[in-house]
Structures are given as C-alpha cells and as structure tokens.
C-alpha cells in the first residue's frame, strides 16, 4: 500500500488480488537469452546512491503489459510506456530509500498476514496459494518482496504525512453541517483523473505551457478520444497507467478541489482543467451512486502495546511483545492480566486491553489489517505500527445500525483522508525534488 495509510485506522492497501496474480505471473516469465541480457544490462536511472537497471524496468513493463492485456486495453506507445513506468519506479525508489534511513521495516509475520489476506481474496489458504504459484513456476519470493515494498512505502507515508494531521471536533461539526457533509451519506463518486504536472518553482512560461497542454487534452476528450488512453499517454498522475481510474469513494472523501468540481458532473461528463499546486487536473465522472450503508460491521478487539522509548529500542520492544504473546498463546497467561500489567496503552490496559467496538477506519492501517485478517478468538502475530509493537485478539464481530457517533467517525475519516491525499502529493513532490535523479533512458 502509494498511496497510500495510517490515518486513523487501517488498511495496508495491498491493491486488488488480480494485480498481485498478474504481478506473480510477470515475475515468473522466462527471459530468453538470459546470459546476453545480463551482459547488456545497464543503468536507466540513478536515484541518490542507488540505481534502476534496464532489466528492472523491463520486468515492471511486463507486469503493466499483462494488466493491460487482462483488461483488454490498448498499450500506449513503447516510449511513453517506458517513461511512465520509470517515473513511477523513481518515485518508489526515493520513498524506499527514505524508509530505509528511517528504519522502517516489515517483518515476516506482518508480511505473511498480508499475504494471507491476498490468498483469501482468491479463495485459498496461504499455503495453497504459494503451492499453486510454485507449481506453475512462479517466483514466490519476488512476489512477496514486491508486497513488502508496498507495505514499507505505506508505513513511510503514514509516518511522514498522516501522523501530522489533526482533525478537531469543530471541524467535524462544521463539515457535517455543510452541503458536502450532508451529501457524504448520500452519494459515492468514481472519478477518472488526468494531471498535467507543474514542477515546483516553475516560471510563468512553464505554467502557461502546462495550462495550454491541459486545454488541449480537454479539447481532445471533448472531441471523443478515449479518457483512459489519453490518461495513459499524457497524465502525470499516480494512476496514469490505470487509465486515470481513481476508483469509488464517498463524495466527501475526495480532496476538496476534486469534490467541489465533481458535484456538478453527471456520469460520463468531464471537467475543465482545475488548477492546484501540483498542476492542472482534468476529472471524468465515470459513475456515481447514492446511499451510504446504513449497517456497519464492528469488531470487539483487545490488544497489548509495547512502545519504544529512551530505555527500550525497537528490537527490545519487539522481543518483549513476542514473549508476552507466546505466554498467552501457550496458555501460561491470560490476555487481560497481561495487558493490564504490561501494555503501554493506558486507556485499554486498565480494561485488560479492551478497545471496545471498533469500526473500520478508526485504527492505523497495520492495526486494521491485522484486525480484519485475524480469525475471531485467535491471537494475531506481533506487528509494528507507528506507536510501537502490538498483538491483538478479535473477541467478537457484529453488524450495527449507523448512529450519530458513526456519522462523526465517518466525517472525521473523510476529512483525514482528504487532507492526507492533499498533503501526500505535495510531500512526494518535495522528497523527489530533494533527491538526486539522473535519468539515462
């Protein structure tokens, strides 16, 4: 999970199961004339003190090509494809380097939990999923490492961006009373997106050139050109290679710049270019639907948290959490007294680690992912979030009618998501601008 959390509570965002299956397929493709390819391998980009090799770029292009093939979409011209894919890889590499310097890692237990979730999406256990891939000749280790990198990037983004976002009760009240807040529970949007980027410190001439390009794109779309194909060929947005499809989201969870423009768009309509600090955006209303769910699923969760501090480093905290986990798993100790005595979350520790009924979106992504993927009554593996090392147990699951409290939580989550995405795009551009990038394509 580029984008994307750990705002108030969840997901890792491993993308769709299909993506990972196609990725696994691409990673397993045989390379003809392998010895010759190795001899001719060369650097296509230098990113700070690292490099991206031509073989890595070709491998990623194979993955994207398979995704296009599966969707029945036409591939963009090879030169544009290489530029788009390399640009994405550079952005990923910058973030992975930042994560390494910050000591952000994903241990095997957390990775296995994510892999189990992907396997379940395909109706298999993790062991069956791995065995099926190996039987077909797929490289399981490379598949795992790609997912690990996505999780690392997600943690970096959450630590660097989401942890700084604070939403006040007054903001929530004002939002719920606004027209957008009222529509939040009435309608979802699925938007297409094209970005014509304007780099930081651009001259007036550069801005004018970008605006002219955006206007030309709008004219092409108005003339009947396919939005997805145009997005693939010209967009600088994070979903360019997916045809600019940003997926479904409640109206209020879009960045305010998008939601305000999208409110008046009907299905199939395209907006005029919209200016932001990142450049010029063009939106397409792919679809819209009404009605938020009236019933939500809640999870009764308890956990133990071991924090790091001046006297306890990450390895020591991890070891202590694992020791306590094993005591409970083996039956030597009960969860509640262990949490009461050892957990560093004072609010839940006094209640034996009990967090009460938790909704989706209330916890940071690593925690929520564990919560969603841990069978009821079983202990999760030990895992790390921005707060320290945890393990948890889901005691019960229930469906409940949407309440005022839930509406406030949804509003808070929407505001956090909106602000996170606005800040994330700026942060990524800043970090990339601070990096040494030498493209040798």
Secondary structure, 3 states (H helix, E strand, C coil): CCCCCCCCCCCCCCCCHHHHHHHHHHHCCCCCCHHHHHHHCCEEEEECCEEEEHHHHHHHHHHHHHHHHHHCCCCCCHHHHHHHHHHHHHHHHHHHHHHHHCCCCCCHHHHHHHHHHHHHHCCCCHHHHHHHHHHCCCCHHHHHHHHHHHHHHHHHHHHHCHHHCCCCHHHHHHHHHCHHHHHHCCEEEEEEEEEEECCCCCCHHHHHHHHHHHHHHHHHHHCCCCHHHHHHHHCCCCCHHHCCEEEEEEHHHCCHHHHHHHCCCCCCCECCCEEECCEEEEEEEEEEEECCCCEEEEEEEEEEEECCCCCCCHHHHHHHHHHHHHHHHCCCCCHHHHHHHHCCCHHHHCCCCEEEEEECCCCCHHHHHHHHHCCCCCECCCEEECCEEEEEEEEEEEEEECCHHHHHHHHHHHHHHHHHHHHHHHHHHHHHHHCCEEECC
